[in-house]
Amino acid sequence: MKKELFIEKLKYRGVRIVDTANPNYDGAMLQDFRSLKGLIKYLDFGCKINKVGRCKHSPFSRFCCCHDCLWSAGYFKIMLDGDIGGYAKKFSVRTGFWREGKGCNLPHRMRSITCLTHHCNHDDDKRKDFRVGMGIIKKTLNDIRRKLLA
């Protein structure tokens, strides 16, 4: 997608674009934020994707958990001004960041908090610790994001 169209989509969705030239911008905190997000790729979410690429919890949705990616522009609340071009190149007008046979085409450190922490294990008692841990991670990421915007 062209950068200008992507910016329009972000603004329409209420995404705040952060000016990294602002003297209050904390680059070190951003690195901590991205590093914590990057760790999530090592967690087992217990996803049950079938042969045609659909989740057991959304068998009729072509994009599984990612079915609203296009509409929500990846569920972002903030985006850095310098990152917009990279995100725009990876965003499709038909599927958002989702790609057939791959899922999300963004590395974990670039995904939104919603996309990183969403899981379908809400009713599985065996995964209670996972649910609690993901809640803690989500809260921590949201706290860091708030500090980045302060």
One Martini backbone bead per residue (centre of mass of N, CA, C, O) as a GRO file, in nm:
protein
  150
    1MET     BB    1   0.100   0.033   0.018
    2LYS     BB    2   0.070   0.350   0.026
    3LYS     BB    3   0.170   0.572   0.254
    4GLU     BB    4  -0.066   0.779   0.236
    5LEU     BB    5  -0.295   0.569   0.268
    6PHE     BB    6  -0.202   0.455   0.538
    7ILE     BB    7  -0.223   0.716   0.700
    8GLU     BB    8  -0.525   0.749   0.660
    9LYS     BB    9  -0.605   0.485   0.798
   10LEU     BB   10  -0.482   0.549   1.072
   11LYS     BB   11  -0.644   0.808   1.129
   12TYR     BB   12  -0.925   0.675   1.107
   13ARG     BB   13  -0.841   0.469   1.355
   14GLY     BB   14  -0.671   0.653   1.574
   15VAL     BB   15  -0.373   0.668   1.521
   16ARG     BB   16  -0.080   0.750   1.673
   17ILE     BB   17   0.176   0.967   1.568
   18VAL     BB   18   0.514   0.955   1.642
   19ASP     BB   19   0.757   1.195   1.718
   20THR     BB   20   1.103   1.132   1.721
   21ALA     BB   21   1.203   1.446   1.745
   22ASN     BB   22   1.109   1.457   2.016
   23PRO     BB   23   1.258   1.519   2.325
   24ASN     BB   24   1.058   1.305   2.485
   25TYR     BB   25   1.167   1.078   2.337
   26ASP     BB   26   1.226   0.717   2.418
   27GLY     BB   27   1.443   0.497   2.275
   28ALA     BB   28   1.507   0.291   2.502
   29MET     BB   29   1.215   0.211   2.563
   30LEU     BB   30   1.154   0.103   2.282
   31GLN     BB   31   1.354  -0.132   2.293
   32ASP     BB   32   1.218  -0.275   2.528
   33PHE     BB   33   0.945  -0.310   2.392
   34ARG     BB   34   1.048  -0.481   2.145
   35SER     BB   35   1.185  -0.707   2.307
   36LEU     BB   36   0.934  -0.809   2.454
   37LYS     BB   37   0.778  -0.873   2.195
   38GLY     BB   38   0.992  -1.081   2.079
   39LEU     BB   39   0.947  -1.310   2.299
   40ILE     BB   40   0.662  -1.421   2.206
   41LYS     BB   41   0.760  -1.624   1.980
   42TYR     BB   42   0.826  -1.853   2.220
   43LEU     BB   43   0.531  -1.905   2.256
   44ASP     BB   44   0.267  -2.133   2.334
   45PHE     BB   45  -0.072  -2.101   2.221
   46GLY     BB   46  -0.226  -2.367   2.117
   47CYS     BB   47  -0.278  -2.388   1.828
   48LYS     BB   48  -0.544  -2.512   1.589
   49ILE     BB   49  -0.447  -2.575   1.278
   50ASN     BB   50  -0.557  -2.669   0.989
   51LYS     BB   51  -0.505  -2.766   0.660
   52VAL     BB   52  -0.655  -2.476   0.563
   53GLY     BB   53  -0.582  -2.252   0.800
   54ARG     BB   54  -0.780  -2.305   1.044
   55CYS     BB   55  -0.937  -2.249   1.333
   56LYS     BB   56  -1.118  -2.404   1.582
   57HIS     BB   57  -1.263  -2.116   1.666
   58SER     BB   58  -1.262  -2.024   1.331
   59PRO     BB   59  -1.362  -2.217   1.071
   60PHE     BB   60  -1.495  -1.969   0.874
   61SER     BB   61  -1.233  -1.812   0.885
   62ARG     BB   62  -0.980  -1.730   0.675
   63PHE     BB   63  -0.796  -1.553   0.911
   64CYS     BB   64  -0.881  -1.605   1.177
   65CYS     BB   65  -0.757  -1.391   1.411
   66CYS     BB   66  -0.704  -1.190   1.143
   67HIS     BB   67  -0.990  -1.082   1.030
   68ASP     BB   68  -0.940  -0.756   1.140
   69CYS     BB   69  -0.679  -0.630   1.022
   70LEU     BB   70  -0.776  -0.449   0.798
   71TRP     BB   71  -0.981  -0.272   0.953
   72SER     BB   72  -0.760  -0.201   1.203
   73ALA     BB   73  -0.460  -0.183   1.119
   74GLY     BB   74  -0.338  -0.400   1.339
   75TYR     BB   75  -0.427  -0.264   1.623
   76PHE     BB   76  -0.324   0.017   1.643
   77LYS     BB   77  -0.235   0.312   1.850
   78ILE     BB   78   0.066   0.332   1.756
   79MET     BB   79   0.317   0.515   1.551
   80LEU     BB   80   0.605   0.565   1.404
   81ASP     BB   81   0.710   0.775   1.167
   82GLY     BB   82   0.960   0.585   1.063
   83ASP     BB   83   0.762   0.312   1.021
   84ILE     BB   84   0.537   0.351   0.806
   85GLY     BB   85   0.668   0.252   0.540
   86GLY     BB   86   0.709  -0.047   0.629
   87TYR     BB   87   0.411  -0.107   0.684
   88ALA     BB   88   0.293  -0.030   0.409
   89LYS     BB   89   0.446  -0.254   0.244
   90LYS     BB   90   0.291  -0.494   0.423
   91PHE     BB   91   0.017  -0.380   0.334
   92SER     BB   92  -0.306  -0.493   0.246
   93VAL     BB   93  -0.617  -0.420   0.093
   94ARG     BB   94  -0.729  -0.733   0.156
   95THR     BB   95  -0.544  -0.847   0.443
   96GLY     BB   96  -0.330  -0.675   0.546
   97PHE     BB   97  -0.087  -0.870   0.725
   98TRP     BB   98  -0.204  -1.114   0.598
   99ARG     BB   99  -0.096  -1.451   0.484
  100GLU     BB  100  -0.097  -1.707   0.297
  101GLY     BB  101   0.065  -1.966   0.482
  102LYS     BB  102   0.169  -1.750   0.732
  103GLY     BB  103   0.015  -1.498   0.816
  104CYS     BB  104   0.190  -1.285   0.966
  105ASN     BB  105   0.431  -1.042   0.820
  106LEU     BB  106   0.523  -0.964   1.101
  107PRO     BB  107   0.727  -0.914   1.330
  108HIS     BB  108   0.684  -0.922   1.659
  109ARG     BB  109   0.815  -0.634   1.727
  110MET     BB  110   0.580  -0.497   1.517
  111ARG     BB  111   0.341  -0.570   1.668
  112SER     BB  112   0.069  -0.552   1.827
  113ILE     BB  113  -0.061  -0.614   2.128
  114THR     BB  114  -0.310  -0.763   2.036
  115CYS     BB  115  -0.165  -0.967   1.844
  116LEU     BB  116   0.033  -1.087   2.066
  117THR     BB  117  -0.209  -1.162   2.302
  118HIS     BB  118  -0.393  -1.330   2.146
  119HIS     BB  119  -0.631  -1.590   2.249
  120CYS     BB  120  -0.825  -1.919   2.275
  121ASN     BB  121  -0.776  -2.002   2.609
  122HIS     BB  122  -1.022  -1.918   2.805
  123ASP     BB  123  -1.157  -2.233   2.870
  124ASP     BB  124  -0.875  -2.359   2.953
  125ASP     BB  125  -0.762  -2.495   3.245
  126LYS     BB  126  -0.471  -2.587   3.149
  127ARG     BB  127  -0.420  -2.256   3.061
  128LYS     BB  128  -0.422  -2.055   3.303
  129ASP     BB  129  -0.128  -1.951   3.323
  130PHE     BB  130  -0.126  -1.833   3.042
  131ARG     BB  131  -0.349  -1.625   3.077
  132VAL     BB  132  -0.216  -1.471   3.309
  133GLY     BB  133   0.053  -1.407   3.168
  134MET     BB  134  -0.072  -1.250   2.928
  135GLY     BB  135  -0.195  -1.029   3.105
  136ILE     BB  136   0.074  -0.921   3.212
  137ILE     BB  137   0.205  -0.856   2.943
  138LYS     BB  138  -0.012  -0.662   2.842
  139LYS     BB  139   0.011  -0.457   3.073
  140THR     BB  140   0.311  -0.391   3.036
  141LEU     BB  141   0.293  -0.289   2.744
  142ASN     BB  142   0.085  -0.065   2.803
  143ASP     BB  143   0.261   0.091   3.006
  144ILE     BB  144   0.492   0.154   2.811
  145ARG     BB  145   0.324   0.300   2.601
  146ARG     BB  146   0.232   0.530   2.786
  147LYS     BB  147   0.524   0.635   2.840
  148LEU     BB  148   0.589   0.700   2.543
  149LEU     BB  149   0.337   0.921   2.537
  150ALA     BB  150   0.417   1.131   2.777
   0.00000   0.00000   0.00000
